[in-house]
Amino acid sequence: MARSTDPEDIESLVRARLRSLRRARGWSLDTLAERSHLGASTISRVETGARSISLDVLVPLARALQVDLDSLLSVESEDDDVVIRPVASRTHNTTTWPLSRPSSPTSAFKVRLEPGGAPPEPKVHPGHDWFYVLEGRVRLTLGEREVIVGAGEAADFSTMVPHCFEAVDGPAELLSVFDREGQHAHLHEPR
């Protein structure tokens, strides 16, 4: 069933979606401001309706929240609970596509790792990670251990062990599932 196409209703829907996406990620206004290069007060005014929604604000917010504009502006709800349209996000030698909704208790991502650059710094955080290598090879460092995970293989580990992963001998693609703690540690901190 289609929702109202009245401009005020659409703006209200977009505001609610922006606020929900930010909160589902556990981000404060300041965190989203830093990631979108907008002011926290601007974002607050957009979310509360005190500022009009314009493309100069909407585009950087969508990019920071890793959602496409179509999803934010859509008034159709027939496939909202089924189809996810991933939008790629790139940092250094890693490209990620979110495959689950931001409000999900676990987060699934397709990840493409390019070799090269400085080796990643091992991290420790509460939680649990799992990934499945679609193609290529991935070096998983767990404490003092290094494990090569090849195409068709999966890794499942506690994130309380210092860990990091990187492509070996060429690009690698994987599906990764994080609990909420793992998502914040791996996808939202600069590498």
N, C-alpha and C positions, 0 to 999 in steps of 0.2 A: 504494500500500500504506500502511495506517495505521501510525503509530508507537504505541508503548506509551502507555497512558493512566494509568500508575502516577504518582501525584503527584511522587515523587522523580525519575522520568525526565523529566517535564514541566519541573520546576524546573531540572534539569540542562540541558535543551535551551534554556530561556529564558536562563539564565546564559551559555551559549555564544553564543547569538544576540546578546545585549547586548554582550559582549566583542568579537565579530566585527564588529558594526556600528560600534562605537567605533573599533576599529583600522582598519577599511576607510576611515573618514573621515580617518585620520591624527591622531586626537585623543588627547591624554593624558588621564589621569584628571582632572587639574585643569581641562582645557578642558571636558570633559563636565560636571564639577561646576559650573563657571561657567554653562554653558548650561542646566542642569537645576535650578539653585539647590539642589543637594544637596551634601553634603560628599564630597570625593574619597575619604576613608576609607570612607564608607558605600558608595560605588559599588564600591570595591575589595572590600569584604566581600561585597557582593551577587554580584559576578562570581566570587569564589572559593568561595562557599557558606558563608562564615562568618556571614552574616546571611540571615534568611529574606526571601523576596520578598513584598512586600505592595503593595497599590494605591497607598499614599502615596509609594512609591518608584518603582514601575513606570510610573505615569502620567507623571510629569515626565521620566523617562528616555526613554520612547517619544516624547513630544512633542519633546524636544531632538534625538533621533535621527531625527525625521521619519518615524516608522513607527507604524502603528496597532496597538492592543493585540491584535487578532485575529491579525495576522501574527506577533507575538511568541509568542502562546500556542498557535498552531495546531499540532496533532499530525498533521494530514493533510499528505501530501507529494505528492499527485498533481499539483497544479498549481504547486508551489513554483518550478519552473524555467521556467514559462511566463507566468503571470499576475502582474502587478504592480498592486497596489491603492494608488494614490497618495493621500497625505494632505496636505491643504493646510497651508502654513505662511505666516504673514503678518508682514512687517516693514515699517513705515512705509507707503509707497504701493505695495508690491510683494507679490503673492501667488504662491507657487511650489508646484508639484506635482512631486515626483520621479517620473520615468518610467523610471528604470533602477535596477538594484540598487546598493546602496552599494559593493559590491566591484568594480564594473565599472571598467575603465581609463578610460572616458569616462562622463560623466554627462549624461543627457538630462532636461530639465525643461520643463514647460509653465509659462509666466510670464504673469501679468496685471499690467500697469503702470497705475496710476491717475495722472492728471495732478495737478499741484500740489505744494506743498511746496518745500523748498529744492532747487535743481538738484543732481544727484549730482556728487560730486567725481571727476574723472578718475583712473584708477588705471593703474599699470604693473606687470606681473608676467610671469614666464615663462609661456609657453603659447600657446594658440590658441583662439579662440572662433568659434562659428557660431550664427546664429539665423535663423528663418523667421517672418515676420509672418503670423499667421492672420487677424487683423482689426485695424483701426485703423492708426495711423502711429507710427513710432518715430524719434526723433532720435538718431542715432549720432554721437557726437563722437569723432573720431580725430585727436589732436593739435590742430592749428589748423582742421581741416576739420569741417564739419557735413554729415551726409548724412541725408536723410529716406528711410526704408525703409518702403514701404507694404505693404498686404495683398497676399500672393502673391509677395513679393520676399524675398530672403535676403541676409544679410551674412556675410562670412567674412574674418577679420582676425587679424593677429598682436597679441598682448596686450602686446608690448614697446612699442607705441605708446600714449601716454596715451589712455585711452578711457573712455566711459560711455554709457549710453543711457537714454532716458526717453520717456514717452508724449507725443504731440503732439495737441492739440485734442480730447481725449477718451481713454477707456480704450483700451488696446492689448493684444492677446494674441499670444504668440509661443511657438514651440518653440525651445529653446536647447540646444546641445550644447557642453559644455566638456570639455577634458581635465582631469585631476585638479588641475592648478595653477589653472586658471580657475575650477573649482568652489569651491575654497577662497577665492579672492579675491572672487568675486561673491556667493556665497551664505552665507558664514560670517562676514563682517565687518559690523559695524553700518554702516548708511548714514547 
